Amino acid sequence: MPACDVAIVGGGMVGATLALALSQLRRPDGQPLDIVLLEANSPGQAIHPGFDARAIALSYGSCELLQGWGLWTSLAPTACAIEQIHVSDSGHFGRVKLTAQEYRLPWLGQVVELATTGSQLYEALAQRGNVRLRCPAHLVDVSPSEREIALKLDDGSTWQAELALGADGADSLLRQQLRLPCEQYDFGQTAIITTLQTDLPPAGRAWERFTAQGPLALLPLSESRYSVVWCQAPDEAQQSLLLDDAAFLSRLQQAFGYRAGRFVRLGQRHAYPLTGRQVTWPLGPHALVLGNAAHLLHPVAGQGFNLGMRDIAVLQEELARALADGESIGSYRVLRRYWQRRQPDQRQLAWMTGSLARLFANEVGPLVLGRNLLLATMNRCDDFKLALTRRALGKEWV
């Protein structure tokens, strides 16, 4: 029966990054952990759902973590810097502008395209001698015991691991097998994802604009392109998907305005129903779920993957401490320490993103006035603006 120290279920963005981060850990005798990465899909990004046409914004803090794990150097050449963030409410006076310059930073974050990033992460994995990739590998059952956990795959093989980690996304099979409790909710919105070319270069500007249809985010990409995330009611999103490119561009331009220039070309459109999920207890016997398997956020603030990055960072620290102290890395004590550190951040961010999505989707007069006063106050009051900036950066950098 094959065995390993750590079995990671799921090889998307979080799973691949997790494997690379943990591959650097060493036991007191200098030996690295033996890690197996169990991925259900082919690593070819053309069909891998974790490395599709989307782009994500990495916070400054996430980029620093990637730098510390030796990964940022290979990702940086294809990333696009965010030097300014504009937040506004369409048709109203409230707005906030954050700039890297005012906080003496080179940038506030970076945007990476998932297809390119996936390829780069898997190239790095191929160079790690202590990480074994098993793909395709479908989890069908788990059996914890006193010292380890057994993961049975659909090919009949079973892996014994000291610690099993679930990074297999919102429909996590490991979470389901462990029957971990979670809260689920429907935001009543669908996100339309596409790319957009404009007649003005993005020049490092990212936009978050709250429209009558829902939050609309533009993230800068290369070649005068933006990555677009437009949240709409499901019936409106369906209508938007049926429009031809010219009609959709016109509707998008009308909703956003001309601050980013004239919209001239559209990429392929994809739709994702928006639901939220928060695992209230992400620990099992010799097991833990993290990333989207533990918390699924509304994309209103673009913080989902950044939250998962902080999960990885804390887990790496706690496993390093356990190895140094001679503890089992899959023990309840070690996993409990992780959860005590991560619970406040996860819960606060889930509450914040959910509240923002509901607040800015509501057109009731007093709420519209209140949210615009809030944005205006943030823009004029350094303390309020600083709190927003710290959240955007993903760490207490300023």
PLY file of the C-alpha trace (Angstrom):
ply
format ascii 1.0
element vertex 398
property float x
property float y
property float z
element edge 397
property int vertex1
property int vertex2
end_header
0.00 0.00 0.00
1.59 3.33 -1.07
2.32 5.75 1.75
3.31 9.41 2.14
3.59 12.10 4.76
1.06 14.48 3.16
-1.64 13.70 0.63
-3.14 16.76 -1.07
-6.47 16.25 -2.80
-6.85 18.76 -5.63
-4.19 20.25 -7.88
-5.69 23.59 -8.88
-4.26 26.95 -7.85
-4.47 26.32 -4.10
-3.48 22.64 -4.25
-0.47 23.18 -6.52
0.73 26.18 -4.50
0.21 24.23 -1.27
2.30 21.33 -2.54
5.11 23.67 -3.55
5.04 25.52 -0.21
5.06 22.34 1.91
7.76 20.74 -0.24
10.23 23.15 1.39
9.64 21.82 4.91
12.30 19.62 6.49
12.34 17.21 9.38
15.02 17.70 12.09
17.24 15.20 10.23
17.04 17.34 7.09
14.70 15.02 5.20
11.87 16.72 3.25
8.27 15.66 3.55
7.04 13.04 1.10
4.04 14.65 -0.64
1.57 13.16 -3.10
-0.74 15.42 -5.11
-3.97 13.68 -6.12
-5.63 15.49 -9.01
-8.85 14.34 -10.67
-8.36 16.28 -13.90
-5.65 16.18 -16.50
-2.97 18.81 -15.84
-3.47 20.10 -19.39
-4.88 23.56 -18.67
-7.13 23.41 -21.74
-9.55 21.18 -19.81
-8.55 21.72 -16.18
-11.36 23.72 -14.48
-8.90 25.30 -12.07
-6.84 26.85 -14.84
-9.47 28.25 -17.17
-9.82 31.62 -18.92
-10.20 33.60 -15.69
-7.68 35.94 -14.12
-7.19 36.64 -10.42
-5.78 39.54 -8.47
-2.96 38.66 -6.11
-2.66 40.99 -3.16
0.71 42.47 -2.18
0.78 40.06 0.74
0.16 37.05 -1.53
2.99 38.10 -3.83
5.30 38.36 -0.83
4.34 34.82 0.20
5.02 33.53 -3.31
8.36 35.30 -3.25
9.23 33.62 0.04
8.40 30.21 -1.42
10.58 30.87 -4.46
7.64 30.99 -6.89
7.18 34.65 -7.72
10.24 34.96 -9.96
8.70 32.63 -12.55
5.21 34.16 -12.27
6.20 37.84 -12.33
7.07 38.19 -16.06
3.50 37.38 -17.12
1.74 39.29 -14.31
0.28 42.80 -14.60
0.74 45.24 -11.74
-2.16 47.02 -10.03
-0.95 50.50 -9.15
-4.35 52.09 -8.58
-7.71 50.77 -7.41
-10.85 52.80 -8.16
-14.04 51.91 -6.28
-17.27 53.72 -7.20
-21.04 53.47 -7.24
-22.44 53.99 -10.74
-24.61 57.10 -11.04
-23.80 58.31 -7.53
-21.16 60.45 -5.84
-19.40 57.87 -3.67
-15.92 56.79 -4.73
-12.57 55.73 -3.27
-9.18 55.76 -4.96
-6.21 53.80 -3.62
-2.73 54.25 -5.08
0.53 52.44 -4.47
2.38 55.74 -4.49
0.60 57.12 -1.45
1.75 54.09 0.57
5.26 54.08 -0.92
4.79 50.69 -2.54
5.74 49.65 -6.09
2.22 48.28 -6.61
-0.84 47.19 -4.64
-1.18 43.78 -6.25
-0.66 41.78 -9.42
-3.05 40.14 -11.88
-2.25 36.70 -13.27
-4.11 34.65 -15.85
-4.96 31.19 -14.57
-4.08 29.23 -17.70
-0.54 30.66 -17.79
-0.07 30.42 -14.03
-1.21 26.79 -13.97
1.42 25.85 -16.52
4.12 27.63 -14.52
3.12 25.97 -11.24
3.17 22.51 -12.79
6.60 23.17 -14.25
7.79 23.99 -10.74
6.14 20.84 -9.35
7.98 18.70 -11.89
11.26 19.95 -10.40
10.38 19.02 -6.81
11.70 15.53 -6.15
9.60 15.06 -3.00
6.26 15.79 -4.71
4.55 12.98 -6.64
1.65 13.80 -8.96
-1.07 11.20 -9.40
-3.42 12.22 -12.19
-6.18 11.46 -12.91
-6.95 10.29 -9.37
-10.52 10.35 -8.05
-11.11 10.07 -4.31
-13.90 7.63 -3.40
-13.44 6.98 0.33
-11.42 7.92 3.41
-10.70 5.82 6.51
-8.99 7.57 9.45
-7.17 5.55 12.09
-5.25 6.48 15.22
-2.00 7.37 13.46
-2.94 8.06 9.84
-5.66 8.35 7.25
-6.30 6.09 4.25
-7.50 7.59 0.97
-9.04 5.14 -1.47
-9.03 6.05 -5.18
-11.27 4.92 -8.00
-8.50 2.79 -9.52
-8.59 0.58 -6.42
-5.37 1.91 -4.88
-5.21 3.28 -1.34
-2.77 5.89 -0.03
-1.81 6.03 3.63
-0.94 9.54 4.82
-0.05 11.15 8.12
-2.04 14.18 6.95
-4.65 14.62 4.21
-5.35 18.13 2.91
-8.41 19.02 0.88
-7.75 21.70 -1.75
-10.26 20.32 -4.22
-12.54 23.33 -4.54
-16.09 24.23 -3.66
-17.43 20.70 -4.22
-14.60 19.13 -2.22
-14.81 15.34 -2.15
-12.59 15.17 0.93
-14.90 17.57 2.77
-17.89 15.45 1.80
-16.22 12.20 2.78
-15.31 13.64 6.19
-18.85 15.06 6.57
-17.53 18.40 7.72
-20.29 20.88 8.69
-20.67 24.00 6.59
-23.00 26.92 6.01
-24.18 27.54 2.44
-26.01 30.47 0.90
-27.06 31.64 -2.53
-26.15 35.22 -3.49
-28.83 35.23 -6.18
-26.29 36.38 -8.77
-24.35 34.97 -11.70
-20.84 36.16 -12.57
-20.10 36.73 -16.23
-16.37 36.35 -16.87
-14.67 37.62 -20.01
-11.76 39.66 -21.32
-12.06 43.14 -22.76
-9.84 45.21 -25.02
-10.03 49.00 -24.79
-8.63 51.89 -26.81
-6.66 53.08 -23.75
-4.04 50.97 -21.96
-5.02 49.98 -18.40
-1.87 51.68 -17.05
-2.01 49.66 -13.83
-5.58 50.66 -12.97
-8.11 48.23 -11.49
-11.78 49.17 -11.23
-14.57 48.02 -8.92
-17.81 49.65 -10.00
-21.16 48.91 -8.42
-23.83 49.00 -11.13
-27.59 48.59 -11.04
-27.08 45.03 -12.30
-24.39 44.14 -9.75
-20.67 44.60 -8.98
-18.46 45.04 -12.04
-14.68 44.57 -11.76
-12.03 45.31 -14.39
-8.53 43.96 -13.72
-5.58 45.10 -15.89
-4.00 42.65 -18.31
-1.38 42.98 -21.03
-2.06 44.28 -24.56
-4.63 46.91 -23.47
-6.90 44.22 -22.04
-8.92 43.85 -18.87
-10.27 40.79 -17.15
-13.96 41.43 -16.51
-16.15 40.04 -13.74
-19.74 41.31 -13.93
-22.22 40.03 -11.35
-25.86 40.10 -12.40
-29.17 38.58 -11.43
-29.45 35.10 -13.02
-32.14 36.12 -15.55
-30.21 39.26 -16.56
-27.01 37.23 -16.91
-28.79 34.76 -19.17
-29.98 37.61 -21.37
-26.47 39.08 -21.45
-25.01 35.77 -22.59
-27.46 35.66 -25.51
-26.39 39.08 -26.80
-23.92 39.30 -29.64
-20.55 40.85 -28.86
-21.48 44.32 -30.11
-24.67 44.45 -28.02
-22.90 43.13 -24.92
-20.08 45.65 -25.33
-22.64 48.42 -25.59
-24.43 47.29 -22.43
-21.11 46.93 -20.60
-19.95 50.38 -21.71
-23.23 51.94 -20.60
-22.98 50.30 -17.17
-19.35 51.21 -16.61
-18.88 54.52 -18.43
-15.81 55.76 -20.28
-13.24 56.19 -17.51
-11.29 53.18 -18.82
-11.68 54.25 -22.45
-13.83 52.89 -25.25
-14.54 49.17 -25.21
-13.58 47.75 -28.60
-13.28 43.95 -28.41
-14.65 41.15 -26.27
-13.30 37.70 -25.42
-15.29 34.54 -24.86
-17.91 34.82 -22.12
-18.36 32.33 -19.27
-21.00 32.26 -16.54
-20.66 31.06 -12.94
-23.58 30.99 -10.46
-22.49 32.67 -7.23
-22.94 30.77 -4.00
-21.19 31.15 -0.68
-19.91 28.50 1.67
-18.18 28.57 5.04
-17.02 25.35 6.68
-17.66 25.84 10.36
-15.21 23.12 11.40
-12.60 22.31 8.70
-10.76 19.66 10.72
-11.12 15.89 10.57
-8.98 13.04 11.93
-5.56 13.62 10.33
-7.27 15.87 7.79
-7.97 19.49 6.96
-9.69 21.41 4.14
-8.56 24.86 3.00
-8.99 27.31 0.15
-12.33 27.13 -1.66
-12.93 23.73 -0.08
-13.24 25.57 3.26
-14.60 28.97 2.23
-16.24 30.16 -0.97
-16.57 33.95 -1.14
-18.44 36.41 -3.32
-15.92 37.82 -5.85
-16.87 41.42 -5.01
-13.46 42.17 -3.47
-11.38 39.60 -5.35
-10.11 38.07 -2.10
-10.94 34.37 -2.45
-7.55 33.06 -3.55
-5.72 35.53 -1.30
-7.59 34.10 1.67
-6.48 30.64 0.57
-2.89 31.88 0.36
-3.03 32.92 4.00
-4.40 29.45 4.84
-1.34 27.92 3.18
1.06 30.28 4.96
-0.31 29.54 8.44
-0.49 25.80 7.78
3.14 25.79 6.63
4.17 27.60 9.82
2.27 25.20 12.07
3.63 22.11 10.29
7.16 23.52 10.55
6.63 24.03 14.29
5.29 20.48 14.64
8.28 19.00 12.83
10.72 20.97 14.98
8.94 19.86 18.18
8.64 16.22 17.17
4.83 16.30 16.91
2.81 14.37 14.37
1.87 16.77 11.56
-1.60 15.21 11.44
-2.33 15.43 15.15
-5.40 17.19 16.47
-3.21 19.57 18.49
-1.38 20.79 15.39
-4.51 21.17 13.26
-6.34 22.88 16.11
-3.59 25.48 16.36
-3.99 26.17 12.65
-7.74 26.67 13.00
-7.43 28.96 16.02
-5.23 31.26 13.93
-7.26 31.10 10.73
-10.84 31.23 12.00
-11.05 35.02 12.64
-9.69 35.99 9.21
-11.91 33.51 7.36
-15.07 34.55 9.17
-14.39 38.29 8.94
-13.70 38.19 5.22
-16.73 36.00 4.50
-18.91 38.46 6.41
-17.36 41.49 4.71
-17.67 40.23 1.13
-21.19 38.95 1.68
-22.27 42.23 3.27
-20.75 44.29 0.44
-22.48 42.16 -2.18
-25.87 42.61 -0.49
-25.39 46.30 0.31
-24.41 47.34 -3.20
-27.04 45.16 -4.88
-29.79 47.05 -3.07
-31.30 50.16 -4.69
-33.41 51.25 -1.72
-32.89 55.01 -1.32
-31.52 55.15 2.27
-29.10 52.30 1.58
-27.86 53.96 -1.61
-27.24 57.19 0.29
-25.59 55.35 3.17
-23.16 53.39 1.02
-22.16 56.49 -0.95
-21.54 58.40 2.25
-19.41 55.46 3.37
-17.33 55.52 0.18
-16.93 59.29 0.34
-15.89 59.11 4.00
-13.32 56.41 3.24
-11.84 58.53 0.48
-11.50 61.60 2.73
-10.62 59.97 6.05
-7.15 58.45 6.21
-8.01 56.02 9.01
-10.98 54.54 7.13
-9.01 54.44 3.90
-6.09 52.78 5.66
-8.36 49.97 6.88
-9.56 49.37 3.31
-6.00 49.43 1.98
-4.76 46.94 4.54
-7.51 44.53 3.54
-6.69 45.01 -0.15
-2.99 44.39 0.49
-3.72 41.22 2.43
-1.37 42.14 5.29
-0.50 44.91 7.72
1.91 46.53 5.28
1.08 50.18 5.89
0 1
1 2
2 3
3 4
4 5
5 6
6 7
7 8
8 9
9 10
10 11
11 12
12 13
13 14
14 15
15 16
16 17
17 18
18 19
19 20
20 21
21 22
22 23
23 24
24 25
25 26
26 27
27 28
28 29
29 30
30 31
31 32
32 33
33 34
34 35
35 36
36 37
37 38
38 39
39 40
40 41
41 42
42 43
43 44
44 45
45 46
46 47
47 48
48 49
49 50
50 51
51 52
52 53
53 54
54 55
55 56
56 57
57 58
58 59
59 60
60 61
61 62
62 63
63 64
64 65
65 66
66 67
67 68
68 69
69 70
70 71
71 72
72 73
73 74
74 75
75 76
76 77
77 78
78 79
79 80
80 81
81 82
82 83
83 84
84 85
85 86
86 87
87 88
88 89
89 90
90 91
91 92
92 93
93 94
94 95
95 96
96 97
97 98
98 99
99 100
100 101
101 102
102 103
103 104
104 105
105 106
106 107
107 108
108 109
109 110
110 111
111 112
112 113
113 114
114 115
115 116
116 117
117 118
118 119
119 120
120 121
121 122
122 123
123 124
124 125
125 126
126 127
127 128
128 129
129 130
130 131
131 132
132 133
133 134
134 135
135 136
136 137
137 138
138 139
139 140
140 141
141 142
142 143
143 144
144 145
145 146
146 147
147 148
148 149
149 150
150 151
151 152
152 153
153 154
154 155
155 156
156 157
157 158
158 159
159 160
160 161
161 162
162 163
163 164
164 165
165 166
166 167
167 168
168 169
169 170
170 171
171 172
172 173
173 174
174 175
175 176
176 177
177 178
178 179
179 180
180 181
181 182
182 183
183 184
184 185
185 186
186 187
187 188
188 189
189 190
190 191
191 192
192 193
193 194
194 195
195 196
196 197
197 198
198 199
199 200
200 201
201 202
202 203
203 204
204 205
205 206
206 207
207 208
208 209
209 210
210 211
211 212
212 213
213 214
214 215
215 216
216 217
217 218
218 219
219 220
220 221
221 222
222 223
223 224
224 225
225 226
226 227
227 228
228 229
229 230
230 231
231 232
232 233
233 234
234 235
235 236
236 237
237 238
238 239
239 240
240 241
241 242
242 243
243 244
244 245
245 246
246 247
247 248
248 249
249 250
250 251
251 252
252 253
253 254
254 255
255 256
256 257
257 258
258 259
259 260
260 261
261 262
262 263
263 264
264 265
265 266
266 267
267 268
268 269
269 270
270 271
271 272
272 273
273 274
274 275
275 276
276 277
277 278
278 279
279 280
280 281
281 282
282 283
283 284
284 285
285 286
286 287
287 288
288 289
289 290
290 291
291 292
292 293
293 294
294 295
295 296
296 297
297 298
298 299
299 300
300 301
301 302
302 303
303 304
304 305
305 306
306 307
307 308
308 309
309 310
310 311
311 312
312 313
313 314
314 315
315 316
316 317
317 318
318 319
319 320
320 321
321 322
322 323
323 324
324 325
325 326
326 327
327 328
328 329
329 330
330 331
331 332
332 333
333 334
334 335
335 336
336 337
337 338
338 339
339 340
340 341
341 342
342 343
343 344
344 345
345 346
346 347
347 348
348 349
349 350
350 351
351 352
352 353
353 354
354 355
355 356
356 357
357 358
358 359
359 360
360 361
361 362
362 363
363 364
364 365
365 366
366 367
367 368
368 369
369 370
370 371
371 372
372 373
373 374
374 375
375 376
376 377
377 378
378 379
379 380
380 381
381 382
382 383
383 384
384 385
385 386
386 387
387 388
388 389
389 390
390 391
391 392
392 393
393 394
394 395
395 396
396 397
